[in-house]
């Protein structure tokens, strides 16, 4: 079964919070997706004006999002990390940090060390993953931005975390790669290890049980691999138009056996596919 949940243009990311609220980001805004009285769904834009947003992550009741152009424009607003207090009614995301030296901040994940990690790609002058070190006593204060991993001729896109391993999608020299990077005890990055090769452009990915579900942006597929790189299953080609991100349904909006998929294609939105692989 597959049906369209919302109709929003050029969506980039999707995220369920710990208590089951659903957020989506795209070229026009950052949205919360809400259930209507008649059993349908509607979106609520969180910025009063257009703002292109990409990666999202949640930690301790705060939603973090990467957005460009929010807050009226200008060089200090163009590329920033925004935070939304999930406990405050009618709150608006606030810019808490201006990212430096990044071309296209994209994938965002909360690390097991309590810091945020951001991919700079798939278009970047210097492809890398940066670490945004947060103040342990104040989730709205950034202490430092550091380059955690630099890549040569490969550009990172999506980012997911399981235990002390980060998983990212890379593209370079015509090859798409799912790679693993271990967060070492001293906070440094271990070697970049290839998990799976696919001759296509991939976008975001998620950890699902002991597997990874990956969006094949180029072929319009979802595919699932084990953590050691064995292909488990995949949807038919062109099941989606430029799939960009994936989330597993969560109560109270969903019962937990669905996949929600965002599309980058203009004029499409969030699709629901059930059951989950």
C-alpha positions in Angstrom: 0.0 0.0 0.0 1.2 3.5 -0.9 -0.5 6.9 -0.8 0.5 10.5 -0.6 0.3 12.1 2.9 0.9 15.7 2.0 1.6 17.8 -1.1 4.7 19.9 -0.4 7.3 20.9 -2.9 10.9 19.6 -2.9 11.1 18.1 0.6 14.5 17.2 1.9 14.2 15.6 5.3 11.7 14.0 7.7 11.9 13.3 11.5 9.8 11.9 14.3 10.5 13.3 17.7 10.7 11.1 20.8 7.1 11.7 21.6 5.9 11.0 18.0 5.5 14.5 16.5 6.3 14.6 12.8 8.5 17.3 11.1 9.5 17.8 7.5 11.9 20.2 5.8 12.1 21.4 2.3 13.0 24.2 -0.1 10.2 26.4 1.1 10.0 26.0 4.9 10.2 23.8 7.9 6.9 22.1 8.7 5.1 20.1 11.4 2.7 17.5 10.0 -0.5 17.3 12.1 -3.5 15.0 12.1 -6.8 16.5 11.2 -10.2 15.8 12.9 -11.4 13.9 9.8 -8.4 11.5 10.0 -6.3 13.2 7.3 -3.0 15.2 7.6 -2.1 18.8 7.2 1.2 20.7 7.4 2.0 23.8 9.5 4.8 26.0 8.3 7.1 27.1 11.2 8.7 30.1 9.5 6.6 33.1 8.5 8.6 33.5 5.3 10.3 31.1 2.8 13.3 29.3 4.2 15.1 26.5 2.6 15.8 23.8 5.2 17.5 20.4 5.1 18.8 18.2 8.0 17.0 17.8 11.3 17.9 16.2 14.6 16.3 16.1 18.1 17.9 16.0 21.6 16.4 16.6 25.0 13.2 18.4 23.8 15.0 20.6 21.2 14.5 20.2 17.5 17.6 21.3 15.5 17.4 22.2 11.8 19.7 23.4 9.1 18.1 26.3 7.3 19.1 29.0 4.8 17.5 32.4 4.3 15.4 32.3 7.5 15.1 35.5 9.5 15.0 38.0 6.7 18.1 37.1 4.7 21.5 38.6 4.8 24.9 37.0 5.2 24.5 36.1 8.9 21.2 34.4 8.1 22.1 32.5 5.0 23.4 29.3 6.5 22.5 28.5 10.1 21.7 26.1 12.8 18.2 26.7 14.2 16.6 25.4 17.4 13.0 24.9 18.3 11.8 24.4 21.9 9.4 21.5 21.5 7.8 22.2 24.9 6.7 25.7 24.0 3.4 26.3 22.2 3.5 28.3 19.0 7.3 28.5 19.2 9.3 29.7 16.2 12.7 28.2 15.4 15.6 30.5 16.4 19.0 30.7 14.8 21.6 29.8 17.4 24.7 29.5 15.2 26.0 30.6 11.9 27.9 27.8 10.2 31.3 28.7 8.8 33.2 27.5 5.7 30.4 25.2 4.5 28.9 25.2 1.0 25.7 23.1 1.5 25.1 22.0 5.1 22.8 19.0 4.5 22.7 15.8 6.7 22.4 16.4 10.4 22.6 13.8 13.2 23.0 13.9 17.0 26.1 11.9 18.0 26.3 9.6 21.1 28.7 12.3 22.6 25.8 14.9 22.7 27.2 16.9 19.8 25.7 17.6 16.4 27.3 16.3 13.2 26.7 18.0 9.8 27.6 16.8 6.3 28.8 19.4 3.7 27.5 18.1 0.5 26.5 16.8 -2.0 27.8 20.0 -3.5 30.8 21.4 -1.6 34.1 23.1 -2.2 35.6 21.0 0.6 33.5 17.9 1.3 33.5 17.1 5.0 31.6 16.3 8.1 31.8 18.9 10.8 31.1 18.5 14.5 29.0 21.2 16.3 29.9 21.1 20.0 27.0 22.0 22.2 27.2 23.4 25.7 26.2 20.4 28.0 24.4 22.9 30.2 22.6 24.8 27.5 21.2 23.1 24.4 20.9 26.5 22.7 24.6 27.4 22.9 27.2 26.3 20.5 30.8 26.2 21.8 32.7 25.3 18.7 32.6 24.1 15.1 35.2 21.6 14.1 36.0 19.6 11.0 35.6 15.9 12.0 36.2 14.2 8.6 37.5 15.5 5.3 36.9 13.7 2.0 38.8 13.8 -1.2 36.7 13.7 -4.4 33.7 12.2 -2.6 30.8 14.2 -1.3 28.7 13.2 1.7 24.9 13.6 1.9 22.8 11.7 4.4 23.9 10.9 7.9 22.7 8.3 10.5 24.0 7.0 13.8 23.9 3.6 15.5 25.9 3.2 18.7 29.3 4.8 18.0 29.2 4.4 14.3 28.1 7.1 11.8 26.8 6.0 8.4 26.8 8.4 5.4 26.1 8.3 1.7 29.0 9.4 -0.6 29.1 10.1 -4.3 32.2 10.6 -6.4 33.7 9.4 -9.7 30.4 8.0 -10.8 30.1 5.7 -7.8 27.7 5.9 -4.8 28.9 4.5 -1.5 27.4 3.8 1.9 30.3 4.3 4.3 30.8 3.8 8.0 32.9 6.0 10.4 33.5 5.1 14.0 33.5 7.7 16.7 36.7 6.9 18.7 36.9 7.2 22.5 38.9 10.4 22.2 36.3 12.0 19.9 38.3 11.6 16.7 37.0 9.8 13.6 38.1 6.3 12.7 38.9 5.3 9.1 36.1 5.7 6.5 35.0 2.2 5.7 33.0 1.2 2.6 29.8 -0.7 3.6 28.1 -0.9 0.2 28.7 0.3 -3.4 26.0 1.3 -5.8 26.5 3.1 -9.1 23.9 5.7 -8.3 23.4 8.9 -6.4 22.0 8.2 -3.0 20.4 10.7 -0.5 19.5 10.1 3.1 19.5 6.9 5.1 18.2 5.6 8.4 19.0 2.8 10.8 16.2 0.3 11.0 16.8 -2.5 13.6 20.1 -4.0 12.5 19.9 -2.7 8.9 20.1 0.5 6.9 17.4 1.8 4.7 18.7 4.1 2.0 17.1 6.4 -0.5 18.4 5.9 -4.1 17.7 9.4 -5.4 18.7 8.6 -8.9 16.7 5.4 -9.5 13.7 6.4 -7.3 14.1 3.4 -5.1 14.5 2.5 -1.4 16.8 -0.3 -0.6 17.8 -2.1 2.6 21.2 -3.5 3.5 22.6 -5.2 6.6 25.3 -3.3 8.5 27.9 -5.5 6.8 26.7 -4.4 3.3 24.5 -7.3 2.2 21.5 -6.2 0.1 18.3 -7.4 1.9 15.6 -6.0 -0.3 14.5 -3.0 -2.4 11.5 -1.4 -4.0 11.1 -1.4 -7.8 12.8 1.4 -9.7 10.9 4.7 -9.9 8.7 3.8 -6.9 9.3 7.4 -5.9 10.4 10.6 -7.7 13.8 11.6 -6.2 13.3 10.1 -2.8 15.3 12.2 -0.3 14.6 10.9 3.2 12.9 8.1 5.1 11.3 7.7 8.5 9.6 4.7 10.2 6.1 5.6 11.5 5.6 6.2 15.2 2.6 6.5 17.5 0.4 8.5 18.0 0.2 9.5 14.3 1.1 6.0 13.0 1.2 2.5 14.3 4.9 1.8 13.6 4.9 -0.5 10.6 4.9 2.2 7.9 7.7 4.0 6.0 7.3 7.7 5.3 9.3 8.9 2.3 9.9 12.5 1.2 10.5 13.5 -2.4 12.6 16.3 -3.8 10.6 16.3 -7.0 8.7 19.6 -7.5 5.1 19.3 -6.6 5.3 16.1 -4.6 5.5 15.6 -0.8 5.4 12.9 1.8 4.4 9.4 0.8 3.4 6.7 3.1 4.4 3.1 2.3 3.3 0.1 4.5 4.3 -2.2 5.8 7.9 -1.4 6.7 10.5 -3.7 5.1 
